[in-house]
Structures are given as structure tokens and as C-alpha cells.
């Protein structure tokens, strides 16, 4: 058998491919894919969980393994289960390119002889689990469970997967985000109890974002954060004004955030204008680069598309629901040179549009799972040096997620109950349910949090990259903002860091030369906004928790009471969202209290 080195026909096996299977795959596996293959072939397990960061190439790995198992007659057929209709078809197309024919339209009855298996959705399995169990009992089957955390979305889906795929000869579970905000167990995933008594998911092979970035498999992500003054009217008729990113109650954060995303205000038009400028800069080195707005609902998506036409003079591809037409629009956009796409949630996971390089996070979903999957749409690298840029509202929770891009997490089956220590990943189950709802579902949220957005403005706030923060506040359209929007689209990760440091130094020098009355900075002077790495923030939180723990024994008060008192006296959000300055203030205050009691 000969191999081809053609860039357009890369579906034959390399001579090093285990077993030289007749079904082809990419002619050269990435190092992690080969290592995961080697581990699987050596162990030959019935169940295997591979965790690989979005954009790393889970599909190629899974189909390579499927090819090997078919060739060696370990299995006779393949079943792929995916979260959405679009992904189901995407799997069938990817498999067809390497000679594995999967039927994405299968509904019942015997499978056509020309097929090697089927591609299904979790919802489809949930409707008729026994149909798939009977099919799997008849022939030795490999089941590939793509983004398997979805099997824990609802009791019915999890139970259906267990019922349908329990007889399978082999099961391969894949995920880019193995954590969930709830404690629903995920089928066919092994949980191991740690020294703390908490059970966590145990992956057989893990390839995290940090490793993928070092290998050049994914792009470095530059987050551009925008704050600004917001004004809205509550259900009670009260008018409230607040600055996005300032310490406030959870309800106020939610309402300020929604006010920012209102297409009738100034925040969204200014952020879309900035994102379009960034896209123009990126396209100088990545000519086909595209941009995506992730919207909360259909009404806002249509309004954002209208704004993009007004700003750019060109229309945006609008993806409103997960139907066959939407799937075709995504495919058409992927193959085109068009600049903008606006979608409602569905493009947040698994959909492969490698040319997406600029994103606008214009939804109020605040679960770490959804955020990671959304950012995953922009990280897939096609050539070394490509960067991704994601525009965010200055919401502490989102900034925390952005700073934790490289943190690898496991799914926790038991909720930790550490007295008084604030859990930075604590998430309400209600929010997780919200992230998993269909995009058109009536959530009742309007009734519960009825309010009217009155006014919003956009202010460039800061850049987050690799756990560090750069830049100071500047007016939209200012020279300072343009400096950050004009960062080249092709840069190595270390060059991004260096360039951001230079931009910040230039901004500080520039601001110092201006008279105070003309300075573009809206809040804190440059010298009071030092770069603080995420690691340093974690150390400060740890130090605060240790001091609070010591003061518990002195004062006899519970941890939670002390944390609440510190927030009341010093101001600011919970410690998981607090700035370095706020944490230092609390550390100083709790030391002061402890000294008084001696």
C-alpha cells in the first residue's frame, strides 16, 4: 500500500499506523493522538475516556481507533452519539472521508449493507434506547460517545445511554470539558475517590489546552474585556445606574450585563465595531478569518446581525436554530470568505469552523462548561502563529473563566463541603440547566427578572492573556484602544505576551504625559493597576482563607460570617471574583482584627 503526501488527499495511512488498516485516516497523527492510540492498543479496555481540549482533534483520534478496531475484527460496526443534529452529520462526513460509512439518518429497522454503522444524537437515543440495544446485541459494536458530559444532562438521557449501550463490545467516551456544574453521574465514566473523600472522574488520556498550546495545536486566546456605565429600570420602577465590573449584588450584575447586551444601547454597537476592526487586522495575515457573535436568543441575534450590516455594510450569516437549514448555513459559512456569523448558542460546542478567529461573547450564560465550549470555537489552529481574539463584557465570573483557560478539571461527583472556604467554581444548578436549554425554549426569565434597559456605553477595560491582565481603561475609538485592536494576527504565544507588555508600557507613558483633565483613563491610574497573574491571585485567596481560618479559632465565629463581614467592611465581591487590591485589603483587615484580640 502506498501513502500520499498530497495536502488535499490526506486520508491514507502512514506506514507507522498500527495494523495498516484498510480504512484510512490522516496520514500523520498528532503526537497526543498517537500516544492515546498506543495506550488504548496496549490496554485494550472496554471503556476508555479521552479528554482533549476543543480543537485538538478528538474526531481524528476516534475514527483512527474505530478503523483499527474494525480492521482487527474486534468490532463489526460503529455507533457514534453526538449532542446535535449538525454534529451527527459532521461525524458522518468525517468518517466517510476515511472510508467508514455511517448513516446519519437512521431511524429504525435493519441497517443498509453499505454502512459500517450509524450516527445518532443523545436525544434520539433517549427516545428509543431499546431499538439501539437490540442492534448492538446482534453485532459486536464500538460506541463513540462524543462530548459525553451531555449524557448527564438529564436523568432520561443518562439512563437511555446505559440501557442502549450496556451490551457494547467497546465504548470510547470523548470530551473537551469533563466537568459539569451539577453532580449527575456520567454513564461509562470511572470515578475515583480522592484523599478528601470526593469522587472525581478519571480519564484514561488527557490532553489539556496548555499542552496543546505548547505543541502549536491550538491558538493562543487574547480576551478583550469591555466595561462601561449601565442604566436600567427595575420591575418596581426604580432606575439604577452601575458600572459593569464594579462590585454589586448578583441580581445587579445580571441586570447590568443584560443592559450591556441590549442591541438598542451603545455598548453592543461599539464592541461589534471594535471586533470588526480586530477582524480586519487579523485578516491581514489570515485572509479568510471569520468572526462569530454568540447571542442569547433569536430576537437579539437578528438585532446583532442588523447592527453588523450597519457597521460593515455587509450582511452576517444568521444561524437561529438547530435545524437542517441552520446546519447548511454553518457549512456554507465555513467554506466561504464571509466575515461575520451570528448564532444562538448552538455553535458553542463541537461545530467545526476552523477559520473563526474573532468572537463576541454576547450571551448571559455563565457556566464554565458553556464558556469553555464557546471559546473552543476559536482555538483550532491551522498553521503556527494564528491567534484568537474573544470580546467579553467585564463580568467577574467571565474574567475568572478567561484566566483559567489552562486549568484542567475533572467532573466532581460529590459536592465539597469545606466550612467557610469559598469555592471559586461554585455554580448553581439553575445556571447549568439554563445552559442546556434549547435556544428557543421559554425560560420564564423575562417574567422573573422583568426590567427595562435604558442606556449603556462601552469602555475598553483590559486585555487578559495567559492568566495575566494588561492595559487600562480607555474610551471606545481612542488611540489607546486602537493600539490593542491592532495587535498582529500571526504571533507565537511568547510574542503575544511581549507585545502586550509593550502596549501597556506605551499606554502608561502616554497617559502620564496628558494633563489629568485630558487623560483618557476613566478610573484607576496606571501605577495602581499592576499586572497580576492568575497564580498570584490564587496565592492571595489561599492566604486570605488561611488567615480567616486562624481567626475562626480566635473569635469563635464561623468562616462564612467572617468572609461576609470582610466584604461589608472592605467592599467588593466574593473572594473568587475579587481583585488583588481587594484581597490585600481583606488580608490587612483580618490581620488587624486578629491583633486587636491578642
C-alpha positions in Angstrom: 0.0 0.0 0.0 1.4 3.4 -0.8 0.8 6.6 1.0 0.1 10.1 -0.4 1.6 13.3 0.8 -0.9 15.5 -1.0 -2.4 18.2 1.1 -5.7 17.7 -0.5 -5.8 13.9 -0.1 -4.6 13.1 3.4 -6.8 10.2 4.2 -4.4 7.3 3.7 -2.5 5.6 6.5 1.2 6.3 7.3 3.4 3.2 7.4 3.7 3.7 11.1 -0.1 3.3 11.6 -0.9 0.3 13.8 -2.0 -2.6 11.8 -2.0 -0.8 8.5 -5.8 -0.8 8.4 -7.7 -0.6 5.1 -9.7 2.3 6.2 -7.6 5.5 6.0 -7.1 8.4 8.4 -4.9 11.5 8.4 -1.5 10.4 7.0 0.2 11.6 10.2 -1.3 11.5 13.7 -0.5 14.3 16.1 1.7 13.2 19.0 -1.1 13.1 21.5 -3.4 11.1 19.1 -0.6 8.6 18.6 0.1 8.4 22.3 -3.6 7.9 23.1 -3.8 5.2 20.4 -0.7 3.4 21.8 -2.2 3.5 25.3 -5.5 2.1 24.1 -4.0 -0.7 22.0 -1.7 -1.7 24.9 -4.6 -1.8 27.5 -7.5 -3.0 25.2 -10.1 -1.7 27.6 -13.8 -2.0 27.2 -14.3 1.6 28.3 -11.9 4.5 27.5 -12.3 8.2 28.4 -10.2 10.6 26.3 -10.2 14.3 27.4 -8.8 16.6 24.8 -9.2 20.4 24.6 -11.5 21.7 22.0 -9.7 22.0 18.6 -7.1 19.3 19.5 -8.5 16.7 17.0 -10.7 14.3 19.0 -12.6 13.2 15.9 -9.5 12.1 14.1 -8.3 10.1 17.1 -11.7 8.4 17.5 -12.0 7.5 13.8 -8.4 6.2 13.7 -9.3 4.0 16.6 -12.5 2.9 15.0 -10.6 2.0 11.9 -8.1 -0.1 13.8 -10.8 -2.0 15.7 -12.8 -2.7 12.5 -9.7 -3.9 10.7 -8.7 -6.2 13.6 -12.3 -7.6 13.8 -12.5 -6.5 17.5 -15.8 -4.9 16.4 -18.1 -5.3 13.4 -19.9 -1.9 13.4 -19.6 1.6 14.8 -22.2 3.8 16.6 -21.5 7.5 17.1 -23.6 9.6 19.5 -23.3 13.4 19.3 -25.0 16.3 21.1 -26.7 17.9 18.0 -28.1 17.1 14.5 -25.3 19.2 13.0 -22.6 17.3 14.8 -24.1 14.0 13.9 -23.9 14.9 10.2 -20.4 16.3 10.7 -19.2 12.9 12.2 -20.8 11.0 9.3 -19.0 13.3 6.8 -15.6 12.9 8.6 -16.0 9.1 8.7 -16.9 9.0 5.0 -13.7 10.8 4.1 -11.7 7.9 5.6 -13.9 5.1 4.2 -16.1 4.4 7.2 -19.8 4.9 6.2 -22.1 6.0 8.9 -25.9 6.5 8.4 -26.8 9.9 10.0 -30.5 9.5 9.0 -31.0 6.0 10.6 -34.3 5.8 12.4 -35.3 2.1 12.6 -35.1 -1.3 11.0 -32.1 -3.1 9.5 -29.1 -1.0 8.6 -28.2 -0.8 4.9 -25.4 -3.2 3.8 -23.3 -0.3 2.5 -23.0 1.2 6.0 -20.5 0.4 8.8 -22.7 1.9 11.4 -24.9 4.9 12.4 -24.6 8.4 13.8 -27.2 9.4 16.4 -28.0 12.2 18.8 -28.3 11.8 22.6 -31.9 13.0 22.2 -32.5 10.3 19.6 -31.1 7.6 21.9 -33.3 8.9 24.7 -36.4 8.3 22.5 -35.7 4.7 21.6 -33.0 3.1 23.7 -34.2 -0.5 23.2 -34.0 -0.1 19.4 -30.3 0.6 19.6 -29.7 -2.0 22.3 -31.2 -4.7 20.0 -29.0 -3.5 17.2 -25.9 -3.6 19.3 -26.7 -7.0 20.8 -26.7 -8.5 17.3 -23.2 -7.4 16.2 -20.0 -6.5 18.1 -20.1 -2.7 18.3 -17.8 0.2 19.1 -19.9 3.1 20.6 -18.2 6.5 20.4 -19.9 9.0 22.8 -18.9 12.5 21.7 -18.9 15.2 24.4 -20.1 12.6 26.8 -20.9 15.1 29.6 -24.2 15.6 27.7 -25.2 12.1 28.8 -25.5 13.6 32.3 -27.7 16.5 31.1 -30.9 14.7 32.2 -31.8 11.6 34.0 -33.5 10.2 30.9 -30.5 10.7 28.6 -28.1 9.0 31.1 -30.5 6.1 31.7 -31.1 5.7 28.0 -27.4 5.6 27.2 -26.9 3.0 30.0 -29.8 0.9 28.6 -28.8 1.2 25.0 -25.0 0.8 25.2 -24.5 -1.5 28.1 -24.0 -4.6 25.8 -21.5 -2.8 23.6 -18.2 -4.6 23.0 -16.2 -1.3 23.2 -17.1 2.2 24.4 -15.0 5.3 23.6 -16.0 8.4 25.5 -14.8 11.8 24.3 -15.0 15.3 25.9 -13.2 18.6 25.8 -14.8 19.7 29.1 -15.2 16.8 31.5 -16.6 18.9 34.3 -20.3 19.7 34.9 -21.8 22.2 37.3 -24.1 19.5 38.8 -23.3 16.1 40.3 -25.2 13.9 37.8 -23.0 10.9 37.2 -22.0 10.4 33.5 -22.5 6.9 32.1 -19.5 4.7 31.4 -17.1 7.1 33.2 -15.0 5.8 36.1 -15.0 7.9 39.3 -12.2 7.6 41.9 -12.3 8.8 45.4 -9.5 11.2 46.5 -8.0 11.7 49.9 -10.6 14.3 50.6 -13.4 11.7 50.2 -14.7 13.3 47.0 -15.2 11.2 43.9 -13.8 12.7 40.6 -13.9 11.4 37.0 -10.8 9.5 36.0 -9.7 10.0 32.3 -7.6 7.3 30.5 -5.9 10.0 28.5 -5.8 13.8 28.9 -4.5 16.4 26.5 -5.2 19.9 28.0 -5.2 23.4 26.5 -1.8 24.2 28.0 -0.1 21.2 26.3 -2.0 21.8 23.0 -0.8 25.5 23.1 2.8 24.4 23.7 2.5 22.0 20.7 1.0 24.6 18.4 -2.2 22.5 18.0 -4.4 25.4 19.3 -4.2 29.1 19.1 -3.4 31.4 22.0 -6.5 33.4 23.0 -6.5 37.1 23.7 -9.5 38.2 25.7 -10.5 41.9 25.2 -12.8 43.0 28.1 -15.2 46.0 27.9 -16.9 47.7 30.8 -18.9 50.9 30.9 -21.8 52.7 32.6 -25.2 51.0 32.5 -28.6 52.3 33.4 -31.9 50.3 33.7 -35.3 50.4 35.2 -36.4 47.5 37.6 -39.8 45.9 37.7 -40.6 48.1 40.7 -40.0 51.1 38.5 -36.7 52.2 40.2 -33.9 53.5 37.9 -30.5 52.0 38.7 -27.1 53.1 37.3 -24.0 51.0 37.7 -20.6 50.3 36.1 -20.1 46.9 34.6 -17.4 45.1 36.5 -17.9 47.1 39.8 -18.8 45.2 43.0 -22.6 44.7 43.2 -25.2 42.1 44.1 -25.7 39.0 41.8 -29.0 40.4 40.6 -27.5 43.7 39.8 -24.6 42.1 37.9 -27.1 40.1 35.9 -29.2 43.2 35.0 -26.1 45.4 34.2 -24.9 42.5 32.0 -28.2 42.3 30.2 -28.3 46.0 29.7 -24.8 45.9 28.1 -26.1 43.2 25.6 -29.2 45.2 24.7 -28.8 46.0 21.0 -30.5 49.4 21.4 -27.8 50.7 23.7 -24.3 51.9 22.8 -22.3 49.0 24.3 -23.0 46.3 21.7 -22.5 48.6 18.6 -19.2 49.8 20.0 -18.0 46.3 20.9 -19.1 45.0 17.5 -17.3 47.9 15.8 -14.1 47.1 17.8 -14.4 43.4 17.0 -14.8 44.2 13.3 -11.6 46.3 13.4 -9.8 43.5 15.1 -11.1 41.1 12.4 -9.7 43.5 9.7 -6.3 43.4 11.4 -6.3 39.6 11.7 -7.3 39.2 8.0 -4.1 40.9 7.0 -2.3 37.7 8.0 -5.2 35.2 8.0 -7.1 36.3 4.8 -10.2 34.1 5.3 -10.5 34.7 9.1 -14.1 34.9 10.3 -15.9 36.2 13.3 -18.8 34.9 15.4 -21.3 36.5 17.8 -22.8 34.1 20.3 -26.2 35.5 21.2 -28.7 34.7 23.9 -31.9 34.4 21.8 -33.3 34.8 18.3 -34.5 38.4 18.8 -31.1 39.6 19.9 -29.3 37.6 17.2 -31.4 39.3 14.5 -30.7 42.7 16.0 -26.9 42.0 16.2 -27.0 40.9 12.5 -28.7 44.2 11.6 -26.0 46.2 13.6 -23.2 44.3 11.8 -24.8 45.3 8.4 -25.0 49.0 9.6 -21.4 48.9 10.8 -19.7 47.0 8.0 -22.0 47.5 5.0 -22.3 43.7 4.6 -24.7 41.1 6.0 -23.9 38.4 8.5 -24.8 34.7 8.3 -27.6 34.2 10.8 -28.0 30.8 12.5 -31.2 30.7 14.5 -31.9 27.1 15.4 -30.5 23.6 15.2 -32.4 22.6 12.0 -31.2 21.3 8.7 -31.2 24.8 7.2 -29.0 26.1 10.0 -26.6 23.2 9.5 -26.3 24.1 5.8 -25.7 27.8 6.7 -22.9 26.8 9.0 -21.3 24.7 6.3 -21.7 27.4 3.7 -20.1 30.0 6.0 -17.3 27.6 6.8 -16.4 27.3 3.1 -16.8 31.0 2.3 -14.8 34.1 2.8 -17.6 35.9 4.6 -16.7 38.0 7.6 -19.5 37.5 10.2 -21.8 34.9 11.6 -24.4 35.4 14.4 -25.7 32.3 16.2 -27.8 31.4 19.1 -25.9 29.0 21.4 -25.8 26.1 19.1 -22.4 27.0 17.7 -20.9 26.9 21.2 -19.9 23.2 21.0 -18.3 20.9 18.6 -19.2 22.7 15.4 -16.0 22.9 13.3 -15.5 26.2 11.5 -11.6 26.4 11.7 -11.4 29.9 10.2 -13.2 31.5 13.1 -10.6 33.7 14.8 -12.6 36.5 16.4 -15.6 36.1 18.8 -18.0 38.2 20.7 -19.5 36.6 23.8 -22.9 38.2 23.8 -24.9 35.8 26.0 -25.6 35.8 29.7 -24.9 32.1 30.2 -22.3 31.9 32.9 -21.4 28.3 33.4 -17.7 27.2 33.0 -18.9 24.4 30.7 -20.6 26.7 28.2 -17.8 29.3 28.3 -15.1 26.7 27.6 -17.0 25.3 24.7 -17.8 28.7 23.3 -14.1 29.7 23.4 -13.3 26.3 21.9 -14.9 27.5 18.6 -11.9 29.9 18.1 -8.9 28.0 19.2 -8.5 25.4 16.4 -5.1 26.2 14.8 -4.5 25.6 11.1 -1.0 27.0 10.9 1.5 28.0 13.6 1.2 31.6 14.8 -2.5 32.1 14.4 -4.1 33.9 17.3 -7.7 34.1 18.5 -9.5 37.2 20.0 -12.6 37.0 22.1 -14.5 40.1 23.2 -16.2 39.9 26.7 -18.2 42.1 29.0 -16.3 42.9 32.2 -18.2 40.4 34.4 -16.0 39.0 37.2 -17.2 35.4 36.6 -16.3 35.5 32.9 -12.9 37.1 33.6 -12.3 34.3 36.1 -13.0 31.7 33.3 -10.8 33.6 30.9 -7.9 33.5 33.4 -8.4 29.7 33.9 -8.2 28.6 30.3 -5.3 26.3 31.1 -6.8 24.8 34.3 -7.6 21.1 33.7 -10.7 19.9 35.7 -12.4 16.6 36.3 -16.1 16.0 36.9 -16.8 16.1 40.7 -19.5 13.6 41.7 -19.7 14.8 45.3 -20.1 18.4 46.3 -17.1 19.6 48.5 -18.3 20.9 51.9 -15.4 22.8 53.3 -16.6 25.1 56.0 -16.2 28.7 55.1 -13.8 28.3 52.1 -15.4 29.9 49.1 -15.4 27.6 46.1 -14.3 29.5 43.0 -16.1 27.0 40.8 -19.3 27.0 42.8 -22.2 27.2 40.3 -25.9 26.9 40.8 -27.7 24.0 39.2 -30.2 26.5 37.8 -27.4 28.1 35.7 -26.4 24.7 34.3 -30.0 24.0 33.4 -30.1 27.3 31.6 -27.0 26.5 29.5 -28.5 23.2 28.5 -32.0 24.5 27.4 -32.9 24.7 23.8 -32.2 28.1 22.4 -35.9 28.8 21.7 -37.2 27.5 24.9 -39.4 29.8 27.0 -37.4 30.1 30.2 -39.8 32.4 32.1 -36.8 34.6 32.9 -38.4 37.7 31.4 -41.3 37.4 33.9 -39.0 36.8 36.9 -36.4 39.5 36.2 -38.6 42.0 34.3 -36.6 45.1 33.7 -36.0 47.7 31.0 -32.5 48.6 29.7 -32.3 52.3 29.4 -28.7 53.2 28.5 -25.3 51.7 28.0 -21.8 52.8 27.0 -18.7 50.8 26.1 -15.3 51.4 27.7 -12.2 49.3 26.7 -11.2 47.8 30.1 -8.3 45.4 29.8 -6.7 42.5 27.9 -6.4 39.1 29.5 -3.9 36.7 28.2 -2.2 33.6 29.8 -3.5 34.3 33.3 -2.2 38.0 33.3 -4.0 41.3 32.7 -2.8 44.2 30.6 -3.9 47.7 29.8 -6.1 50.3 31.4 -9.4 51.7 30.7 -9.8 53.8 27.6 -12.7 55.3 25.6 -14.1 53.3 22.7 -12.5 54.6 19.5 -9.5 56.1 21.3 -5.9 55.7 20.3 -5.2 53.5 23.3 -8.0 51.1 22.3 -6.7 51.0 18.7 -3.3 50.0 20.0 -4.7 46.7 21.4 -7.1 46.1 18.4 -4.1 46.4 16.1 -2.1 43.5 17.5 -0.9 41.3 14.5 -3.0 38.2 13.8 0.1 36.0 13.4 2.2 35.7 16.6 3.8 33.0 18.7 2.4 32.7 22.3 5.6 34.3 23.8 5.4 37.1 21.3 1.8 37.9 22.3 2.9 38.3 25.9 5.9 40.6 25.0 3.7 42.7 22.7 1.0 43.2 25.3 3.6 44.3 27.8 5.0 46.9 25.3 1.5 48.1 24.5 0.8 48.6 28.2 4.1 50.4 28.8 3.3 52.7 25.9 -0.2 53.4 27.2 1.1 54.2 30.7 3.7 56.6 29.3 1.1 58.2 27.0 -1.3 58.7 29.9 1.3 60.3 32.1 2.1 63.0 29.5 -1.5 64.1 29.4 -3.0 66.6 31.8 -5.5 65.0 34.2 -8.4 66.8 32.5 -7.5 65.3 29.1 -6.4 61.8 30.3 -8.4 59.1 28.6 -8.3 56.8 31.7 -11.7 56.7 33.4 -10.8 55.1 36.7 -7.5 53.9 38.2 -4.2 55.5 37.4 -1.7 53.2 35.6 0.6 52.8 38.5 -2.2 51.4 40.6 -3.2 48.8 38.0 -0.2 46.4 38.1 -0.2 43.2 36.1 -1.3 40.4 38.5 -1.0 36.8 37.3 -3.7 34.3 38.0 -1.3 32.3 40.1 -0.6 35.3 42.3 -4.4 35.8 42.7 -4.8 32.2 43.8 -2.0 32.7 46.3 -3.7 35.7 47.7 -7.0 33.8 48.0 -5.2 31.0 49.8 -3.5 33.4 52.2 -6.9 35.1 53.0 -8.5 31.7 53.6 -5.7 30.7 55.9 -5.9 33.9 57.9 -9.7 33.6 58.1 -9.3 30.0 59.4 -6.9 31.2 62.1 -9.3 34.0 63.1 -12.1 31.5 63.4 -10.3 29.8 66.3 -9.6 33.2 67.9 -13.1 34.7 67.5 -15.3 31.6 67.6 -17.2 33.0 64.6 -17.9 30.7 61.6 -15.9 31.2 58.4 -18.9 32.4 56.4 -19.6 35.1 58.9 -16.1 36.4 58.8 -16.0 36.4 55.0 -19.3 38.3 54.9 -18.0 40.9 57.5 -14.8 41.4 55.5 -16.8 42.1 52.3 -19.1 44.5 54.2 -16.2 46.5 55.7 -13.8 46.4 52.7 -16.3 46.2 49.8 -16.1 44.0 46.8 -17.4 40.6 45.5 -16.8 37.1 46.9 -13.0 36.3 47.1 -13.2 34.1 44.0 -14.1 37.3 42.0 -12.1 39.9 44.0 -9.2 41.8 42.5 -5.7 41.6 44.0 -6.2 45.0 45.7 -9.5 43.9 47.3 -7.9 40.7 48.5 -5.0 42.6 50.0 -7.4 44.9 51.8 -9.2 42.0 53.4 -5.9 40.3 54.4 -4.8 43.6 56.0 -8.2 43.9 57.8 -8.3 40.3 59.2 -4.7 40.7 60.5 -5.8 44.0 62.2 -8.8 42.2 63.8 -6.5 39.3 65.0 -4.0 41.7 66.5 -6.7 43.5 68.5 -7.9 40.3 70.1 -4.4 39.3 71.4 
